[in-house]
Amino acid sequence: MERSPGEGPSPSPMDQPSAPSDPTDQPPAAHAKPDPGSGGQPAGPGAAGEALAVLTSFGRRLLVLIPVYLAGAVGLSVGFVLFGLALYLGWRRVRDEKERSLRAARQLLDDEEQLTAKTLYMSHRELPAWVSFPDVEKAEWLNKIVAQVWPFLGQYMEKLLAETVAPAVRGSNPHLQTFTFTRVELGEKPLRIIGVKVHPGQRKEQILLDLNISYVGDVQIDVEVKKYFCKAGVKGMQLHGVLRVILEPLIGDLPFVGAVSMFFIRRPTLDINWTGMTNLLDIPGLSSLSDTMIMDSIAAFLVLPNRLLVPLVPDLQDVAQLRSPLPRGIIRIHLLAARGLSSKDKYVKGLIEGKSDPYALVRLGTQTFCSRVIDEELNPQWGETYEVMVHEVPGQEIEVEVFDKDPDKDDFLGRMKLDVGKVLQASVLDDWFPLQGGQGQVHLRLEWLSLLSDAEKLEQVLQWNRGVSSRPEPPSAAILVVYLDRAQDLPLKKGNKEPNPMVQLSIQDVTQESKAVYSTNCPVWEEAFRFFLQDPQSQEVDVQILYLDSSEICFPTVPGCPGAWDVDSENPQRGSSVDAPPRPCHTTPDSQFGTEHVLRIHVLEAQDLIAKDRFLGGLVKGKSDPYVKLKLAGRSFRSHVVREDLNPRWNEVFEVIVTSVPGQELEVEVFDKDLDKDDFLGRCKVHLTTVLNSGFLDEWLTLEDVPSGRLHLRLERLTPRPTAAELEEVLQVNSLIQTQKSAELAAALLSIYMERAEDLPLRKGTKHPSPYATLTVGDSSHKTKTISQTSAPVWDESASFLIRKPHTESLELQVRGEGTGVLGSLSLPLSELLVADQLCLDRWFTLSSGQGQVLLRAQLGILVSQHSGVEAHSHSYSHSSSSLSEEPELSGGPPHITSSAPELRQRLTHVDSPLEAPAGPLGQVKLTLWYYSEERKLVSIVHGCRSLRQNGRDPPDPYVSLLLLPDKNRGTKRRTSQKKRTLSPEFNERFEWELPLDEAQRRKLDVSVKSNSSFMSRERELLGKVQLDLAETDLSQGVARWYDLMDDKDKGSS
């Protein structure tokens, strides 16, 4: 991109036509009103009709009382009735507004000239385009042609929907196999073209037209899904917008035009009247949401930069260039400042006037940018830069809207619009622009950047950009346009099934995806993708083909190479019993199976957050109650709320399974917890490319869209290892770095590949079931797709689960039939994987029902944290000072002062060593004592007891009580849960005391093992105790040890 003035036509001046002096006269219409008292009509039928109308009206009002009666019958409160009434009134209001709008629009189109003559005193914005602008012509002849063609267009639409769209919908989802269009009518109101504007002299090889279209139709389209008795549809619709039509290229042969391109320059306005089940979309809130979603679909198809191309001649050259032409240029928008904005914040019921919290929205077509919020400022300084691609000149407009940020609904402060043709003409435009609809001005600097097709000036542009300070993104030096046409002979899915391919393109942290083409291995996309490049010499584009409904990712393979797919050998077709292939002994997962990682996200703290809490109507500013929201890989996490703190410390850990697909981002948002709507405190994004490559990231991230605030995150990539040698060390470290607010940390990752099943029981003896499988580990589950009517389904699906206790957890599998219940089940203890080769089992498993088998692969990987210091060879029983001094992470000082979770390298001893001394007469208790310096907490883990003394006939019900001496209060006392009738209880419970290290070393920890004397007594029986002097204990080691229990005189003390 070069900073050079561009050549372009200047907009022609627009003159306003004078209004006619005399409105058109209307002769009054005479209507004869019959005399009700005149004869000729018998009185009987009229009285009967009137009585029937009264009864019908009474019956309708009686039906209204039925919900009230039902609410009282089931015991619901009056609030439910009032809520339902409010919901109905809101729905009725939206429906009435839509019907009034439709009636008014139809009346305008039915008698446009007469109504226009009456309303010439109205604003120009409400007049038709042909009245306001002399270069916009009224094409009534074109409307007459459209009106005559309209019924035949309806026949074509009915045929298109019934023969093309309906089969595609039925094939997209098994639940929509009974989808049909029951009624398709375009109605009697055709689309109207309000005005036509021709842009002469743009290019000699093209004709440019702008059609101002308005469709206020009585269209009725009804659909039905018979399987679920679901009916829905559309009854009435409005669509208004400017459609640009380009006739190019002009050729010297019939029909003189090679192709027609159509698109909306700006998003059209849409209003839909729903019917059937979709009536619910007219509920307030859902109405605007549904229309927005439909407009998004239209924008993805017909709004710039997307366009519809209709070739008119065969073998047209440069179809890709016509369908997705290069941008005309780039505009660099510098949003500098604003001044004189209106004040919208009011306090004490409006008695005290405050300021505003302004931010700006910058738009060009579908490209939208949002600035940061400047709190309490009427003359904000943003200093932000955005870059937009310009596709059409003239026609496209730069739009800037300024809003006041509020907790509920943002207040509008004004907008400005500017045609991009003026920027092209001026090359650089630096000015204050007045805001319409409000007060104040906004300061913009607009630069037109031309696109060059050679790299001669690339170094000059790069050198220039290095001296430019730009936020939030650095300036670009070039753009890349990728036209994705088609693919051929993609590998089939398992079972020779056609795939649903899509393409993902990534450049650094920017990823774009194509549409999915269903049921074909030769897809045709015909899509264009556009990227801004900061340094083309060092950036590269990554292209991947993905199958939409499968976990596999298809990479290009060279025929004959070891990695190429041999479809015939992997997916043999079942023929007769003579040529049937042998049953496979092992699964054949794709190359991506078992390559997932676990991302451990440690949300530590934040600083300098903005205060959102206000009291006494805003006169007194408080603090905030912040919490964090995380979004990654389709999952969401939320931290706990820290009350009234602008420098909160959360110290929470979250874990999520991720793949190596580029372009992934961790989205982080901070909010202030409120009673009504939570206030926004900032956001930031972390691109996972760096974390996945390096394995670790520890950074302070600046919060965006807020004046101040930063967040401290620590991210670590955990790669599963197929060995159980380090499992005990991993469990030990997880117990040490576990935080109270977080869930238990994962010690392993379980990957399951569910390939197929055979010999499943038939339904009612003769019919094949429609089986699916559910995989469950703990609270997590995965459901496979349903295979229709077969006793030998092939699923070819994979799932992954986080495992916290591999010794005790198990995989629960159930094979169920659609509507028939359980066909068989399987329970696989993960302890079997721990003793298997490479922690993997790959074979046929017999279902518990005795009939049927499943072929699956279960693979376990131990999650070893490199930054928690666990190494595969750390099984040493000794703890010499030399082993501690070799740690590269210690930065001076005594080891017990600087030690923390990332510094536990080679400090874990093997539990239950054969060299340990035998238990004493009262038994032993196993404890881990450790000081977590990062959290300034003393941590104690009570693992269990062994060889406890039995005083009576029955074994005791032991528990462990901890008391941090010399204090004897509830703040220093901890106790475990109680175990029933055992001499060797296992607790594995963690306790914390928040205090400095020097104070912890001055205390003693009193550990007592007790048991309830009887069910009705509060007396506690002391089984044994031990008192540990923390000054003599090495709190840096974090080692689990057995301690002999001693007797005590005060056996009844609690």
TILO-574090 format. One record per residue (C-alpha): residue in one letter; x, y, z. Coordinates in steps of 0.001 Angstrom, whole numbers, plus 500000, padded with zeros to 6 digits. Layout:
AXYZ ...
REM end
This chain:
M500000500000500000 E501343503388499019 R500510506751500513 S499697508567497287 P496809510757496176 G494263508853494174 E492369509861491106 G488618509713491203 P485494511602490212 S484082514151492550 P480498513845493595 S478138515901491481 P476192518684493210 M472682517794494219 D469913520310493726 Q466651520208495581 P463505520321493400 S460793522815494232 A457565521537495684 P454368521777493651 S452087524569494708 D448727522840494470 P448101519400495739 T446070517052493661 D442331517429494266 Q440400514437495401 P436705514080494638 P434848512874497696 A433577509357497477 A429867508853498204 H428907505749500076 A425294504683500488 K424463503623504028 P421561501163504264 D418776501865506685 P418731499226509387 G415080499717509872 S414074499221506271 G412291496130505264 G413338493423502926 Q415536491535505395 P414115489070507910 A414933489796511516 G415551486197512508 P418936485514510902 G420283488900512010 A419337488239515646 A420846484751515504 G424085486111514068 E424263488780516740 A423685486186519487 L426409483950517984 A428838486878517952 V428100487617521624 L428658483965522563 T431909483827520561 S433179486985522273 F432245485601525696 G433979482293524913 R437199484054523922 R437249486040527139 L436583482847529081 L439586481193527435 V441779484005528753 L440952482930532308 I442107479333531727 P445839480101532371 V444829481861535617 Y442850478822536692 L445686476421535782 A448208478569537693 G446036478381540792 A445461474651540329 V449176473834540324 G449898476246543183 L451846478911541254 S452036482432542592 V450397485492541055 G453846486557539815 F453818483819537167 V450443485015535872 L451613488627535770 F454837487615534020 G452891485679531375 L450503488604530923 A453411491024530492 L455034488670527963 Y451786488426525978 L451228492196526000 G454790492759524791 W454286490222521998 R450977491818521059 R452546495275520953 V455344494122518637 R452818492408516356 D450555495468516205 E453499497742515389 K454578495440512566 E451044495265511145 R450655499058511311 S453997499476509578 L452976497046506847 R449627498798506298 A451263502217506097 A453931501004503685 R451341499301501469 Q449191502431501426 L452215504483500388 L453081502128497542 D449450501819496384 D448974505583495934 E452493506977496045 E451979510127493964 Q448925511294495912 L450520510765499322 T453770512370498174 A451917515478497075 K450250515690500496 T453440515228502497 L455945517413500643 Y456295519490503789 M457911516445505503 S461655515994505796 H463655514891502767 R464583511671504521 E460945510531504327 L460530511321500634 P461204508887497773 A464701509132496315 W463448510380492939 V461958513473494647 S465028514332496683 F467727513925494040 P467593515037490413 D469994512315489247 V467742509555490639 E465127508660488050 K461743507121488660 A461435503935486585 E457729503118486587 W458134501114483392 L460443498799485267 N457903498362488078 K455239497406485515 I457535494721484119 V458272493384487608 A454542493334488439 Q453788491275485332 V456654488861485950 W455893488508489681 P453422485529489489 F455866483564487349 L458666484390489750 G456467482919492487 Q456138479680490499 Y459921479546490116 M460469480159493844 E458011477398494744 K459835474981492454 L463236476065493774 L462250475648497422 A460526472302496890 E463118470667494621 T466393472201495809 V466146473792499253 A463918471215500959 P466120468179500019 A469197470091501205 V467540470831504576 R466411467212504963 G469915465953504263 S471630468373506640 N470236466832509836 P468574463476510608 H465979465269512765 L464774467231509699 Q464069464255507429 T460357465162507338 F460930468857506555 T458620470165503812 F457352473474502434 T453574473316502766 R452868476725501251 V454894479107499065 E453157482288497921 L454906485531497027 G451567487340497258 E450093490049495095 K452392492888496194 P455498492827493965 L458842494344494725 R459031498009493734 I461974500010492461 I461619503497493957 G464414505073491972 V467308504294489637 K470614506145489606 V473167505568486864 H476811506422487512 P478268507431484135 G481932507607483318 Q483180505251486016 R484756502694483697 K484270502230479994 E483874498461480276 Q481043498562482841 I477626500099483560 L476916501020487187 L473354501333488517 D471933501886492004 L468390500569492489 N466490501903495496 I464264498896496177 S461334498555498544 Y459464495338499174 V456359495458501361 G454873492119500520 D452147489785501632 V454462486811501121 Q453452483638502926 I455846480704503292 D454923477842505637 V457139474917506598 E456434471794508596 V458490469084510306 K455956466279510525 K458043464126512857 Y457807466713515620 F454428468237514634 C456181471566514218 K454802474289511936 A456351477660511274 G456501480310508624 V456552483903507442 K453481486023506728 G454412489480505520 M457811491094505170 Q459467494462504545 L462867494935502908 H464333498336502015 G467792499099500677 V470000500259497823 L470984497441495475 R473945498115493208 V473895496370489833 I477060496245487723 L476885495180484082 E480368494045483084 P482257493308480999 L480742494987477971 I481462492859474900 G481072493293471174 D478583490477470735 L475104489586471925 P473929490101474619 F476611492881474866 V476981492230478633 G479095489352479926 A477769489157483490 V475593490904486061 S476863491529489602 M474467492502492407 F475046493497496017 F473830495847498731 I476263498662499462 R474924498920503026 R472913496504505104 P469242496740504114 T466529497140506720 L464348494125507368 D461087493508509212 I459363490104509282 N455970488943510532 W456264485407511843 T453596482734512075 G453286479287513652 M456038478293516099 T458117481249514930 N455507483541516482 L457737483316519543 L460295485409517650 D457962488394517976 I458467488437521756 P460266491668522769 G464002491043522703 L463756488008520420 S462230490111517639 S465305492273517071 L467582489277517649 S465910487146514982 D465893489968512418 T469568490643513160 M470488486986512614 I468656486920509282 M470331490167508249 D473691488636509119 S472904485766506741 I471903488206503996 A475039490265504655 A477203487163504278 F475692486671500831 L474711490020499331 V476353492888501281 L479795494195500345 P482361492696500027 N480095489752499104 R478238489871495805 L476057487715493557 L477428487080490053 V475217485863487201 P477235485066484021 L475309485759480819 V477721484197478292 P479489480822478406 D483245480531479000 L483434483937480621 Q486989484974481410 D488124486233484834 V485048484976486682 A486976485008489957 Q487970488649489416 L484345489590488748 R483021487644491735 S485656488946494144 P487474491953492686 L490424493516494450 P489608496425496758 R489797499880495193 G492018501040498017 I492585501257501761 I491486504062504068 R493474504516507267 I491116506086509783 H492705507971512668 L490040508452515358 L491740511263517238 A489304513049519539 A485917514630520073 R484816517871521683 G481678519530522977 L479795516273523562 S476514516380525405 S476281515260529040 K474133512184529597 D475016511049533128 K472595512282535776 Y472747511812539538 V470231512088542372 K467235511545540075 G468534514069537548 L469118516941539965 I472896516839539481 E474292516759535970 G477450514777535393 K479415514134532219 S479547511203529796 D481664508080529260 P482059508291525473 Y483226505675523018 A482958505555519215 L481840502973516676 V483519503261513260 R481870501471510321 L482485500947506636 G480185498312505170 T480508495157507258 Q483772496340508850 T483140497652512371 F485534498891515052 C484903500002518630 S487124502434520482 R487925502304524166 V485704504063526709 I486895507371528188 D485291507821531590 E483682511154532597 E484948513253529716 L483115515541527273 N486277516145525216 P487744512629524898 Q491105511855523316 W491163508393521701 G494177508405519402 E493260505093517750 T493855503944514165 Y491838501536512037 E492283500305508474 V489367499477506177 M489146498090502661 V487142500156500169 H485392498151497463 E483119500662495750 V483671504337494964 P481284506136495025 G478658504557497243 Q480361503408500419 E480321505698503431 I482426506018506542 E480110506217509541 V481136507209513065 E478674506940515945 V479452508192519447 F477763506697522506 D477824507200526256 K478631503932528024 D476038503034530656 P475332499888532705 D471949499318531069 K471547500948527642 D474157503197526060 D473029506744525233 F473396508052521687 L475579511184521392 G475609511722517618 R476836510403514263 M478606511574511128 K478786510110507621 L481272510766504840 D481401509367501304 V484682507629500572 G484841509472497250 K485798512645499120 V488717510843500771 L489838509521497383 Q489670513025495937 A491571514679498815 S494065511821499474 V494434513071503085 L491496514581504927 D492077516003508418 D489107517839509886 W486565518231512672 F483201516809511577 P479939517861513259 L477823515155514844 Q474260514850513589 G471506513970516044 G473483515407518946 Q476000518086519715 G479749518254519394 Q482361517360516804 V484635514426516121 H488215514790514861 L489225512357512087 R492301512052509931 L491569509963506835 E494315508726504501 W493721507047501142 L496270504306500461 S496606503039496896 L497310499387496128 L500370498591494014 S500766495264492222 D504571495109492587 A506946495089495549 E509229497923494465 K508158500247497284 L507665497560499954 E510879498401501831 Q509987502087501778 V506535501337503206 L507975499060505909 Q510493501725506896 W507723504329507078 N505501502061509215 R508286501453511739 G508166505134512630 V504379505214512961 S502817504743516386 S499475502984515957 R497065501310518322 P495365498946518836 E497099497258515851 P500362498167514062 P499983499671510562 S499747497331507597 A502124497286504642 A500097495139502232 I496922493139501837 L496521489537500763 V493448488372498868 V492993484603498629 Y490368483292496219 L489249479798497231 D487769478123494163 R487373474375494619 A488977471080495619 Q489024467685493978 D489310464068495097 L489438464703498835 P489739461499500905 L486452459944501893 K485429459371505482 K485376455965507092 G482904453693505363 N483390455512502028 K481080458288503185 E481108461680501540 P482614464386503782 N481392467914504564 P484577469869503841 M485433473413504798 V488673475399504632 Q490409477334507390 L492970479998506462 S495243481519509110 I497880484232509100 Q499488484514512518 D496573485042514899 V493888485891512331 T491783482952511162 Q488965482911508612 E486761479993507645 S484898479138504473 K481376477834504290 A480864474077504579 V479917472175501426 Y477860469131502327 S478219465548501118 T480950465837498503 N484683465240498131 C484877467699495220 P483590470882496887 V483151474233495124 W483486477239497434 E484110480293495195 E484902482549498156 A487450485297498721 F489363486002501932 R491194489235502691 F493992489780505189 F496026492788506307 L499777492091506408 Q502195493997508639 D505319492389507137 P504771490210504024 Q508410489097504089 S508027487195507378 Q504349486176507431 E502921483022505909 V499439481712505247 D498325478377506693 V495577476509504783 Q493788473522506280 I490859471450505056 L488553470289507823 Y485574467965507843 L482688469678509591 D481176466700511422 S484409464912512273 S487424465483514461 E489828464701511639 I491761467395509835 C492809466625506287 F496211467842505195 P497397467622501603 T499273464368501052 V501464463375498155 P500409460130496411 G502833457355497166 C504166458945500335 P503951457020503631 G501437459522505004 A499009459305502083 W495600457774502670 D494768454514500998 V491008454678501075 D490396451263499586 S492587449484502127 E491224451368505154 N487535451346504283 P486652448095502516 Q483083447798501349 R480996444964502735 G479948442632499949 S478758439075500036 S479831436557502635 V482420435224500223 D484383438455499718 A483666440028503138 P486866441425504673 P488159439966507941 R487098441671511147 P489709444248512197 C491625443495515393 H492562447117516166 T491156450555515582 T492374452851512799 P492067456401514154 D493137459389512108 S496522461012512554 Q495128463720514863 F493869461307517522 G495673461641520821 T497462464882519902 E495492467140522229 H497114469179524955 V495770470511528231 L496050474243528813 R496308475149532494 I495140478744533001 H496147480347536288 V494254483575536956 L496402485281539562 E495469488919540169 A494629492302538698 Q495721495867539386 D494332499373538903 L490811498338537957 I488281501121537510 A485682501785540205 K482097501171539123 D480188501088542401 R478490504373543244 F476303505341546163 L473860508143547012 G472806508528543414 G476381508667542148 L477697511306544533 V479951508850546374 K482237506641544322 G482992503234545782 K485124500414544423 S484271497309542380 D483489493643543017 P485510492110540180 Y485427488632538672 V486907487140535492 K485253485341532566 L487321483086530300 K486295481693526908 L488320479117524965 A487597476155522688 G483842476517523108 R484007476452526907 S483471479211529457 F484892479617532957 R484223482128535680 S486237483036538754 H484835483870542171 V483940487466543086 V486372489529545181 R484398492103547152 E485324495810547079 D488834495576545720 L490456497361542768 N493545495159543077 P491918491740543502 R493724488437543872 W491828485370542640 N494485482641542429 E492260480226540532 V493271477518538075 F491208476353535102 E492011473565532663 V490779473043529114 I491620470567526357 V493043472269523239 T494334471178519847 S497210472526517781 V494960474247515238 P496372477762514660 G494398480919515265 Q492942479990518665 E492440482755521188 L491763482911524892 E489180485638525505 V489314487213528953 E486785489716530308 V486638491346533723 F483309492454535227 D482060494181538343 K479364492110540055 D476153494074540594 L472608493290541619 D471126494089538208 K473612494112535335 D477326493560535803 D479596496420534726 F482362495903532211 L485907496395533566 G487973495480530506 R488964492684528188 C492071491169526662 K492949488348524296 V495803485869524397 H496830484199521151 L497640480575521916 T500287480201519218 T503032481382521575 V501854479208524473 L501472476081522341 N504948476564520874 S506895477572523997 G504802475716526567 F504623478543529111 L503513482161529362 D503558484408532446 E502514487989531654 W500710491078532847 L498102491895530177 T496718495394529695 L492912495495529746 E491380497022526623 D488388499347526194 V488901500807529685 P491088503667530940 S493168501519533292 G493684498033534571 R495878495031533938 L495562491313534568 H498164488739535588 L497799485369533858 R499993482293533823 L499413479763531036 E501055476377530742 R500707473733528045 L500662470194529460 T501549467453526975 P500324463955527941 R503070461351528429 P502385457608527878 T504110456455531082 A502890456015534647 A506329456397536229 E505644460013537179 L502018459677538262 E502710459724542026 E504840462851541681 V502140464546539598 L499483463764542186 Q501752465069544942 V502491468349543138 N498814468824542259 S497894468482545917 L500488471109546843 I499607473756544251 Q495868473142544524 T493975476318545422 Q490848476364547574 K488727478161544985 S489655475859542065 A488517472402541093 E490881469496541626 L493708469595539094 A493892466954536380 A496658464365536576 A496029462691533216 L494209463012529901 L492067460143528651 S491532459921524870 I488860457535523575 Y488419456512519947 M485063454814519445 E485224453026516104 R482432450488515800 A480238447833517358 E479019444455516169 D476360441869516969 L474138444293518889 P470787442803519972 L467904443265517548 R464853445300518422 K461781443155519142 G463692440184517785 T463755441138514106 K464310444889513620 H467718446490513655 P468231449223516274 S469456452774515662 P472388452743518090 Y474481455475519652 A477035455379522452 T477533457521525562 L480960457789527192 T481083459025530786 V483962459753533137 G482933461405536388 D480753464410535568 S481818464608531897 S480100462718529115 H480128462478525324 K477388461204523037 T478166459838519586 K476021460284516519 T473127457880515900 I473553455301513128 S470213454430511592 Q468942450824511674 T472000448619512000 S473376446145514507 A476960446879513357 P477299450682513595 V480487452521512605 W480900455754514598 D484529456809514039 E484364459415516810 S486822460491519464 A486434462159522850 S488811463368525556 F488376463606529331 L490382465203532140 I491286462611534774 R491996463687538351 K492341460332540124 P493461457666537640 H493630454966540336 T489947455208541238 E488091456599538206 S486627454495535417 L485194454880531923 E481491454058531745 L480197453198528254 Q476611452570527273 V475319451572523846 R471709452645523498 G469154452422520733 E467060455372519610 G463792454740521455 T464750451216522596 G466871451761525718 V470192450198526701 L471645447610524298 G474765446964526378 S477252448604528726 L480909448480529677 S482876449675532704 L486625450099532170 P488650450980535310 L491472453343534430 S493738451329536696 E493868448755533875 L495331451429531598 L498014452264534168 V499468448754533845 A499010448489530065 D501795449005527553 Q502083452711526653 L498981453239528865 C496829452156525918 L494206449455525279 D493110448869521683 R490840445873521185 W487320444501521159 F485398444715524438 T482394442529525211 L479337444366526491 S477868443406529845 S474601442280528257 G476482439309526796 Q475439440186523268 G477473442636521253 Q481032443950521207 V482615447350520720 L485979448178519161 L487592451129520859 R490934452589521784 A491523454006525262 Q494743455972525680 L495913457606528890 G498554460334529117 I500071461660532342 L500092465472532564 V503549466439533754 S503977470113534570 Q507438471276533551 H507040474397535644 S506048472509538774 G509400470711538804 V508295467081538343 E510754465037536335 A510370461482535155 H513481460305537002 S512790461992540362 H512457458875542545 S515304459609544901 Y514553459008548576 S517234461388549819 H516997465158550140 S520578466314550189 S521536469929550044 S523358469368546780 S520144468430545009 L518564471655546166 S521464473862545213 E521359472654541608 E517945474158540995 P518205476842538317 E515026478562539477 L516244479580542923 S517347483182543030 G519309483438546244 G518314483216549886 P517473480182551949 P515630477436550078 H512694477470552495 I512069481169551856 T512040481275548038 S510444477922547386 S507095477814545615 A505077475547543341 P507242476085540227 E510356475198542278 L509590471707543493 R512155470084541277 Q513332466688542623 R511835467256546078 L509208464532546050 T509938461288547834 H508501457950546940 V505734457156549420 D505546453925551376 S509276453303551093 P510306449808552198 L512929451391554458 E510330453115556646 A510127452150560307 P507132450098561500 A504171451843563064 G504124452532566820 P501605451069569291 L499045453832568637 G499509453905564894 Q500713456587562493 V499330459607560611 K500606460661557191 L501018464427556602 T502485466805554072 L503633470209555391 W504632472931552971 Y504780476718552820 Y503344478172549578 S505343481397549319 E503443482767546327 E500215482704548318 R501850483283551711 K500027480242553079 L500945477279555235 V499583474125553590 S498908470825555312 I497594467735553545 V496212464931555704 H496628461780553632 G495522459112556102 C496296456929559118 R497328453318559607 S497434450737562394 L495211452761564726 R494406451337568176 Q491064449620568689 N489815450091572269 G486374448487572113 R484643445708570289 D484020447755567120 P486591449670565057 P486613453453565661 D485148456228563429 P488327458301563092 Y488916461855561983 V491926464190562274 S491882467540564079 L494572470176563383 L495320473098565705 L497912475782564969 L499349476668568384 P499579478758570477 D496132480021569356 K493215477804570300 N490304479295568382 R488224478468565378 G490421480565563101 T493360478181563543 K491448474906563943 R490818472497561060 R489357468995560920 T488865466300558316 S485746464363557506 Q484940461267559568 K485512457739558307 K483361454886559534 R484663451726561262 T488258451585560021 L491739451391561516 S493418452698558325 P491350455663557102 E492251457638553952 F491399461353553933 N493545463170551331 E492203466547552476 R494009469876552195 F494018472716554739 E495516476211554608 W496469478984557052 E497257482429555677 L500238483880557555 P503813485039556835 L506646482518556763 D508463483933559802 E505272483700561861 A504634480137560684 Q508087479108561859 R507268480348565372 R504223478094565675 K503526474461566445 L501020472194564706 D498999469952567025 V497642466894565176 S495053464729566971 V493350461584565711 K489958461222567394 S486826459122567266 N483260459625568431 S482616457740571682 S478952457052570944 F476118458193568725 M474356460185571474 S477475461648573140 R479493464722572279 E482552463208573944 R485522462507571686 E487928459600572182 L491556460493571566 L493288457754569554 G496643459505569469 K498318462800568772 V501561464342567572 Q502868467878567965 L505168469266565237 D507457472211565812 L507374474098562507 A510683475799563275 E512331472374563059 T510391471286559968 D511641471988556443 L508598473662554913 S510261473973551520 Q510217470244550758 G506508469458550534 V507160465802551415 A504557463314552628 R505749461559555822 W504418459160558449 Y504417460389562060 D504038458135565136 L501028458931567282 M501638459469571014 D499365459073574018 D497972462069575906 K496533462483579369 D493562464637578292 K491748461955576327 G488438463713576427 S489641467043575201 S488302468248571899 
REM end
